[in-house]
Structure formats: structure tokens, C-alpha cells
Amino acid sequence: MAKIQHGGPKLLGSCLGMATMIRIVVADDHQLVREGIKKILALHADMELAAEASDLESLLTELSQQQVDILLLDLSLSGNDELHALRTVRKRYPALPVLVISSHHESQFGLETLRLGAAGYISKSMTVDVIVKAIRKVRAGGRYISESLSELLAQELSAPRQRMPHEQLTNRETEVLRLLASGLALKQIAARLDISISSVNTYRMRILEKMQLNNSAELIRYAVKHNLVA
């Protein structure tokens, strides 16, 4: 079996004419969910659990050490910033297919995860057959998109929705926004992000300008309203 290095986890290449085991990493902060997925994988001879992780740090450690075909990633792994773990994994391991599993409805995060490069989005309310089908489709090089998510995608293409003000921010600006909204002072944010106070203030001014807000009070009200508080 050929081993192909892609600047991150070792992705298993398939040899011509030979069946390959699908090695899967399961990342979810709930043990009960991980155990349930492990039982599903154990029922299929072509699937194997390569590793499991309950937080982002342990996930990144496992990905650096394991041979991986697919990552099953729970959005809740990142806490309040549901997309942080996906962004981090996609940045570090762009060749690794990521199947997002989530308790959130597809209309909330489905399209955004696809934009970030996810290979599919699975609701935790889906049946076992759907999870297995999604894994096999992604392993074959495709993307798993449910019927309802396909409809959302079609609506997006026919009538693109207007982006929310905070969706224009960079990842670092979003970090600063969340910390400002949580009530931290500029000095505390600077220490948390290991940057200068002047840099934090520059980010703050940039955020206000991009979001067309007048002051920090308006920014905090916006963040609270849209559940962006760290």
C-alpha cells in the first residue's frame, strides 16, 4: 500500500485493483458520540478507527502521528467558535478530507463549512446508513451533500444572501471581536493574543470600520445579538 505525504497527516493511497481500509479519525468532545461512531465503524470491514480526540489539541497531535483517510469532525470541538477547528485543520492539512458532524441544523453551518473546504456535512440526527454512505463517497473522492443542503446551495447560487457584517472579518479580527465583546480590556487581549496593545487597537478600529459601527458599545451589542461572545 503506497503512503503519500501531503505536508501533514499521512494520507493512504490505494493500490490499483486492491481494496484499502478506510482509516478514520473521530473528533468529538462527547465520549458517548465517539463510542457510537466507533460501533458503526466496527460493523464495516473496510473501515478502521485510526484515532479519536476530544479536543482540538489532541486532534492535531493525532493527525501529526497517524495515517489518515478521513476526519469526522464535530463543530462543537471548538467551543463558542464552531468553525475554528475546521479552519485550523484545513489550514494545516489541506489534503485531508473532513466530514463535519454536527448537532446544528444544516441551514446554520452547512454552507459555511463547504466554503471552508469540508468534504461534507452530516447532522447527528441522520441515520447510520447516511454516515456510512458519506464516508464511502468521500473516500472515493466525492463530497457528501444531503438533499436539504443541496437545496440551500441551489438557493445560494440563484440568489446569493447578503453577507453579515462580521463575515467580512479576518480570523484574527474575529478573535479580537469576540474578546472585546467578552469585556476584556485592550491590555488583556494583547496578552491573550501575544500582540501589542497598539495592534489590538488597530484591529478594533478596523473592525468598527468594516462593520460600520461607531464605538465599542455598538460592537458589543452586535456580538451579543449574534452569539459571537467568546
Protein Blocks (a to p, Z undefined) as FASTA:
>chain_A
ZZddehiacdddddehiacddddddddfbfklmmmmmmmmmmpmkbccfbdcfbfklmmm
mmmmmccfbdcddfklnommlmlmmmmmmmmmmmbccddddfbdfklmmmmmmmnopabd
cdfkbcfklmmmmmmmmmnopacddfklmmmmmmmmmmccdddfklmpcfklmmmmmmmm
nopafklmmmmnopafklmmmmmmmmmmmnopabfklmmmmmmmnopaZZ
